[in-house]
Amino acid sequence: MTTAFIVIALALIIIYAGPTFLFICVGYTDYLLERRRHMMALKHVVKRRSDEL
């Protein structure tokens, strides 16, 4: 009886948290891509500045 209750509770959590979990994953991926783009831009600026010196 207890095992069935736990399995049903986990299933409900997964069903209702699915979209939220998807949004979190997409948001984190977007954050990582933006951070990578920012780091590449900084790297380009530093390289260009060192070439001028």
Gaussian input, Z-matrix of N, CA and C with variables (Angstrom, degrees):
# hf/3-21g

backbone

0 1
 N
 C     1     B1
 C     2     B2     1     A1
 N     3     B3     2     A2     1     D1
 C     4     B4     3     A3     2     D2
 C     5     B5     4     A4     3     D3
 N     6     B6     5     A5     4     D4
 C     7     B7     6     A6     5     D5
 C     8     B8     7     A7     6     D6
 N     9     B9     8     A8     7     D7
 C    10    B10     9     A9     8     D8
 C    11    B11    10    A10     9     D9
 N    12    B12    11    A11    10    D10
 C    13    B13    12    A12    11    D11
 C    14    B14    13    A13    12    D12
 N    15    B15    14    A14    13    D13
 C    16    B16    15    A15    14    D14
 C    17    B17    16    A16    15    D15
 N    18    B18    17    A17    16    D16
 C    19    B19    18    A18    17    D17
 C    20    B20    19    A19    18    D18
 N    21    B21    20    A20    19    D19
 C    22    B22    21    A21    20    D20
 C    23    B23    22    A22    21    D21
 N    24    B24    23    A23    22    D22
 C    25    B25    24    A24    23    D23
 C    26    B26    25    A25    24    D24
 N    27    B27    26    A26    25    D25
 C    28    B28    27    A27    26    D26
 C    29    B29    28    A28    27    D27
 N    30    B30    29    A29    28    D28
 C    31    B31    30    A30    29    D29
 C    32    B32    31    A31    30    D30
 N    33    B33    32    A32    31    D31
 C    34    B34    33    A33    32    D32
 C    35    B35    34    A34    33    D33
 N    36    B36    35    A35    34    D34
 C    37    B37    36    A36    35    D35
 C    38    B38    37    A37    36    D36
 N    39    B39    38    A38    37    D37
 C    40    B40    39    A39    38    D38
 C    41    B41    40    A40    39    D39
 N    42    B42    41    A41    40    D40
 C    43    B43    42    A42    41    D41
 C    44    B44    43    A43    42    D42
 N    45    B45    44    A44    43    D43
 C    46    B46    45    A45    44    D44
 C    47    B47    46    A46    45    D45
 N    48    B48    47    A47    46    D46
 C    49    B49    48    A48    47    D47
 C    50    B50    49    A49    48    D48
 N    51    B51    50    A50    49    D49
 C    52    B52    51    A51    50    D50
 C    53    B53    52    A52    51    D51
 N    54    B54    53    A53    52    D52
 C    55    B55    54    A54    53    D53
 C    56    B56    55    A55    54    D54
 N    57    B57    56    A56    55    D55
 C    58    B58    57    A57    56    D56
 C    59    B59    58    A58    57    D57
 N    60    B60    59    A59    58    D58
 C    61    B61    60    A60    59    D59
 C    62    B62    61    A61    60    D60
 N    63    B63    62    A62    61    D61
 C    64    B64    63    A63    62    D62
 C    65    B65    64    A64    63    D63
 N    66    B66    65    A65    64    D64
 C    67    B67    66    A66    65    D65
 C    68    B68    67    A67    66    D66
 N    69    B69    68    A68    67    D67
 C    70    B70    69    A69    68    D68
 C    71    B71    70    A70    69    D69
 N    72    B72    71    A71    70    D70
 C    73    B73    72    A72    71    D71
 C    74    B74    73    A73    72    D72
 N    75    B75    74    A74    73    D73
 C    76    B76    75    A75    74    D74
 C    77    B77    76    A76    75    D75
 N    78    B78    77    A77    76    D76
 C    79    B79    78    A78    77    D77
 C    80    B80    79    A79    78    D78
 N    81    B81    80    A80    79    D79
 C    82    B82    81    A81    80    D80
 C    83    B83    82    A82    81    D81
 N    84    B84    83    A83    82    D82
 C    85    B85    84    A84    83    D83
 C    86    B86    85    A85    84    D84
 N    87    B87    86    A86    85    D85
 C    88    B88    87    A87    86    D86
 C    89    B89    88    A88    87    D87
 N    90    B90    89    A89    88    D88
 C    91    B91    90    A90    89    D89
 C    92    B92    91    A91    90    D90
 N    93    B93    92    A92    91    D91
 C    94    B94    93    A93    92    D92
 C    95    B95    94    A94    93    D93
 N    96    B96    95    A95    94    D94
 C    97    B97    96    A96    95    D95
 C    98    B98    97    A97    96    D96
 N    99    B99    98    A98    97    D97
 C   100   B100    99    A99    98    D98
 C   101   B101   100   A100    99    D99
 N   102   B102   101   A101   100   D100
 C   103   B103   102   A102   101   D101
 C   104   B104   103   A103   102   D102
 N   105   B105   104   A104   103   D103
 C   106   B106   105   A105   104   D104
 C   107   B107   106   A106   105   D105
 N   108   B108   107   A107   106   D106
 C   109   B109   108   A108   107   D107
 C   110   B110   109   A109   108   D108
 N   111   B111   110   A110   109   D109
 C   112   B112   111   A111   110   D110
 C   113   B113   112   A112   111   D111
 N   114   B114   113   A113   112   D112
 C   115   B115   114   A114   113   D113
 C   116   B116   115   A115   114   D114
 N   117   B117   116   A116   115   D115
 C   118   B118   117   A117   116   D116
 C   119   B119   118   A118   117   D117
 N   120   B120   119   A119   118   D118
 C   121   B121   120   A120   119   D119
 C   122   B122   121   A121   120   D120
 N   123   B123   122   A122   121   D121
 C   124   B124   123   A123   122   D122
 C   125   B125   124   A124   123   D123
 N   126   B126   125   A125   124   D124
 C   127   B127   126   A126   125   D125
 C   128   B128   127   A127   126   D126
 N   129   B129   128   A128   127   D127
 C   130   B130   129   A129   128   D128
 C   131   B131   130   A130   129   D129
 N   132   B132   131   A131   130   D130
 C   133   B133   132   A132   131   D131
 C   134   B134   133   A133   132   D132
 N   135   B135   134   A134   133   D133
 C   136   B136   135   A135   134   D134
 C   137   B137   136   A136   135   D135
 N   138   B138   137   A137   136   D136
 C   139   B139   138   A138   137   D137
 C   140   B140   139   A139   138   D138
 N   141   B141   140   A140   139   D139
 C   142   B142   141   A141   140   D140
 C   143   B143   142   A142   141   D141
 N   144   B144   143   A143   142   D142
 C   145   B145   144   A144   143   D143
 C   146   B146   145   A145   144   D144
 N   147   B147   146   A146   145   D145
 C   148   B148   147   A147   146   D146
 C   149   B149   148   A148   147   D147
 N   150   B150   149   A149   148   D148
 C   151   B151   150   A150   149   D149
 C   152   B152   151   A151   150   D150
 N   153   B153   152   A152   151   D151
 C   154   B154   153   A153   152   D152
 C   155   B155   154   A154   153   D153
 N   156   B156   155   A155   154   D154
 C   157   B157   156   A156   155   D155
 C   158   B158   157   A157   156   D156

   B1=1.4528
   B2=1.5284
   B3=1.3216
   B4=1.4598
   B5=1.5223
   B6=1.3310
   B7=1.4698
   B8=1.5258
   B9=1.3087
   B10=1.4635
   B11=1.5242
   B12=1.3280
   B13=1.4683
   B14=1.5267
   B15=1.3318
   B16=1.4625
   B17=1.5204
   B18=1.3256
   B19=1.4669
   B20=1.5257
   B21=1.3234
   B22=1.4764
   B23=1.5292
   B24=1.3228
   B25=1.4677
   B26=1.5283
   B27=1.3262
   B28=1.4670
   B29=1.5278
   B30=1.3170
   B31=1.4666
   B32=1.5267
   B33=1.3300
   B34=1.4723
   B35=1.5302
   B36=1.3185
   B37=1.4683
   B38=1.5244
   B39=1.3282
   B40=1.4727
   B41=1.5269
   B42=1.3326
   B43=1.4728
   B44=1.5266
   B45=1.3448
   B46=1.4625
   B47=1.5207
   B48=1.3256
   B49=1.4634
   B50=1.5268
   B51=1.3201
   B52=1.4629
   B53=1.5214
   B54=1.3319
   B55=1.4715
   B56=1.5268
   B57=1.3257
   B58=1.4619
   B59=1.5203
   B60=1.3202
   B61=1.4620
   B62=1.5235
   B63=1.3217
   B64=1.4602
   B65=1.5261
   B66=1.3417
   B67=1.4586
   B68=1.5196
   B69=1.3389
   B70=1.4641
   B71=1.5239
   B72=1.3284
   B73=1.4735
   B74=1.5264
   B75=1.3282
   B76=1.4649
   B77=1.5271
   B78=1.3256
   B79=1.4615
   B80=1.5157
   B81=1.3313
   B82=1.4578
   B83=1.5264
   B84=1.3294
   B85=1.4611
   B86=1.5199
   B87=1.3244
   B88=1.4611
   B89=1.5240
   B90=1.3416
   B91=1.4618
   B92=1.5270
   B93=1.3258
   B94=1.4682
   B95=1.5250
   B96=1.3298
   B97=1.4668
   B98=1.5228
   B99=1.3348
   B100=1.4658
   B101=1.5301
   B102=1.3170
   B103=1.4672
   B104=1.5262
   B105=1.3208
   B106=1.4663
   B107=1.5258
   B108=1.3437
   B109=1.4690
   B110=1.5231
   B111=1.3314
   B112=1.4667
   B113=1.5316
   B114=1.3280
   B115=1.4626
   B116=1.5301
   B117=1.3260
   B118=1.4617
   B119=1.5292
   B120=1.3368
   B121=1.4606
   B122=1.5250
   B123=1.3297
   B124=1.4624
   B125=1.5152
   B126=1.3091
   B127=1.4637
   B128=1.5294
   B129=1.3305
   B130=1.4678
   B131=1.5295
   B132=1.3443
   B133=1.4650
   B134=1.5279
   B135=1.3216
   B136=1.4680
   B137=1.5236
   B138=1.3120
   B139=1.4639
   B140=1.5294
   B141=1.3329
   B142=1.4643
   B143=1.5225
   B144=1.3357
   B145=1.4583
   B146=1.5232
   B147=1.3184
   B148=1.4565
   B149=1.5431
   B150=1.3447
   B151=1.4627
   B152=1.5268
   B153=1.3340
   B154=1.4583
   B155=1.5220
   B156=1.3332
   B157=1.4701
   B158=1.4967
   A1=111.37
   A2=117.14
   A3=120.80
   A4=110.98
   A5=116.60
   A6=120.37
   A7=110.63
   A8=117.55
   A9=121.10
   A10=110.46
   A11=116.72
   A12=120.52
   A13=110.65
   A14=117.16
   A15=121.14
   A16=110.65
   A17=117.58
   A18=121.43
   A19=110.24
   A20=117.41
   A21=120.72
   A22=110.22
   A23=117.46
   A24=120.91
   A25=110.42
   A26=117.80
   A27=120.50
   A28=111.47
   A29=116.84
   A30=120.57
   A31=110.60
   A32=116.85
   A33=120.11
   A34=111.41
   A35=116.01
   A36=119.10
   A37=110.43
   A38=116.56
   A39=120.34
   A40=110.60
   A41=116.99
   A42=120.44
   A43=111.29
   A44=116.64
   A45=119.40
   A46=113.00
   A47=118.11
   A48=120.52
   A49=111.64
   A50=117.94
   A51=121.52
   A52=113.74
   A53=118.58
   A54=119.39
   A55=112.81
   A56=116.69
   A57=119.83
   A58=110.30
   A59=116.15
   A60=120.76
   A61=110.65
   A62=117.27
   A63=121.53
   A64=110.80
   A65=117.41
   A66=120.87
   A67=111.25
   A68=116.96
   A69=120.55
   A70=110.16
   A71=116.87
   A72=120.45
   A73=111.28
   A74=116.95
   A75=120.81
   A76=110.43
   A77=116.76
   A78=120.41
   A79=112.12
   A80=116.91
   A81=120.05
   A82=110.70
   A83=117.15
   A84=120.46
   A85=110.40
   A86=117.29
   A87=121.45
   A88=110.64
   A89=116.24
   A90=120.82
   A91=110.88
   A92=116.61
   A93=120.03
   A94=111.47
   A95=116.93
   A96=119.74
   A97=111.41
   A98=117.20
   A99=120.64
   A100=110.56
   A101=116.89
   A102=120.55
   A103=110.34
   A104=116.40
   A105=120.40
   A106=110.76
   A107=116.00
   A108=120.30
   A109=110.79
   A110=116.27
   A111=121.15
   A112=110.52
   A113=117.33
   A114=121.10
   A115=110.88
   A116=117.28
   A117=120.36
   A118=110.21
   A119=116.93
   A120=120.32
   A121=110.07
   A122=117.34
   A123=119.99
   A124=111.33
   A125=116.24
   A126=120.79
   A127=110.11
   A128=115.79
   A129=120.65
   A130=110.39
   A131=117.05
   A132=120.91
   A133=110.36
   A134=116.82
   A135=119.87
   A136=110.13
   A137=117.21
   A138=120.39
   A139=110.28
   A140=116.54
   A141=120.35
   A142=110.48
   A143=116.49
   A144=120.45
   A145=111.32
   A146=117.74
   A147=120.26
   A148=110.93
   A149=116.03
   A150=118.95
   A151=111.38
   A152=116.63
   A153=120.09
   A154=112.23
   A155=116.43
   A156=118.72
   A157=113.87
   D1=-45.76
   D2=-179.08
   D3=-66.48
   D4=-39.55
   D5=-179.97
   D6=-63.76
   D7=-41.34
   D8=178.83
   D9=-63.20
   D10=-41.05
   D11=178.90
   D12=-62.80
   D13=-42.84
   D14=179.23
   D15=-64.22
   D16=-43.59
   D17=-179.97
   D18=-63.63
   D19=-43.14
   D20=178.92
   D21=-64.97
   D22=-42.40
   D23=179.31
   D24=-62.69
   D25=-44.39
   D26=178.25
   D27=-63.21
   D28=-40.37
   D29=178.42
   D30=-61.84
   D31=-43.32
   D32=179.07
   D33=-65.16
   D34=-40.50
   D35=178.25
   D36=-62.14
   D37=-44.35
   D38=-179.62
   D39=-64.41
   D40=-41.57
   D41=-179.01
   D42=-65.18
   D43=-46.34
   D44=-176.79
   D45=-79.63
   D46=-26.32
   D47=-179.06
   D48=-91.49
   D49=-6.13
   D50=-178.26
   D51=-54.06
   D52=-55.76
   D53=179.05
   D54=-61.33
   D55=-39.21
   D56=179.09
   D57=-63.55
   D58=-44.27
   D59=178.30
   D60=-62.16
   D61=-39.19
   D62=177.52
   D63=-63.30
   D64=-44.32
   D65=178.51
   D66=-62.67
   D67=-39.05
   D68=178.42
   D69=-63.88
   D70=-43.85
   D71=179.95
   D72=-63.97
   D73=-44.70
   D74=-179.89
   D75=-65.00
   D76=-42.01
   D77=179.10
   D78=-63.96
   D79=-41.08
   D80=179.75
   D81=-67.91
   D82=-38.62
   D83=177.13
   D84=-63.32
   D85=-42.39
   D86=177.80
   D87=-62.22
   D88=-41.21
   D89=178.03
   D90=-61.61
   D91=-44.50
   D92=-179.97
   D93=-63.95
   D94=-40.80
   D95=179.23
   D96=-65.99
   D97=-41.36
   D98=177.89
   D99=-64.62
   D100=-41.37
   D101=178.94
   D102=-63.76
   D103=-42.07
   D104=178.69
   D105=-63.03
   D106=-42.66
   D107=178.64
   D108=-62.27
   D109=-41.03
   D110=178.71
   D111=-64.11
   D112=-43.73
   D113=-179.82
   D114=-64.98
   D115=-37.59
   D116=178.08
   D117=-65.87
   D118=-38.81
   D119=178.40
   D120=-65.32
   D121=-42.12
   D122=177.90
   D123=-63.84
   D124=-40.24
   D125=179.71
   D126=-62.47
   D127=-40.70
   D128=179.57
   D129=-64.85
   D130=-42.60
   D131=-179.62
   D132=-65.24
   D133=-43.76
   D134=-179.75
   D135=-64.25
   D136=-40.43
   D137=179.30
   D138=-64.96
   D139=-43.08
   D140=-179.76
   D141=-64.51
   D142=-39.23
   D143=-179.73
   D144=-67.51
   D145=-38.89
   D146=-179.91
   D147=-69.73
   D148=-27.27
   D149=176.63
   D150=-70.73
   D151=-29.87
   D152=-178.27
   D153=-75.02
   D154=-26.20
   D155=-176.74
   D156=-75.05

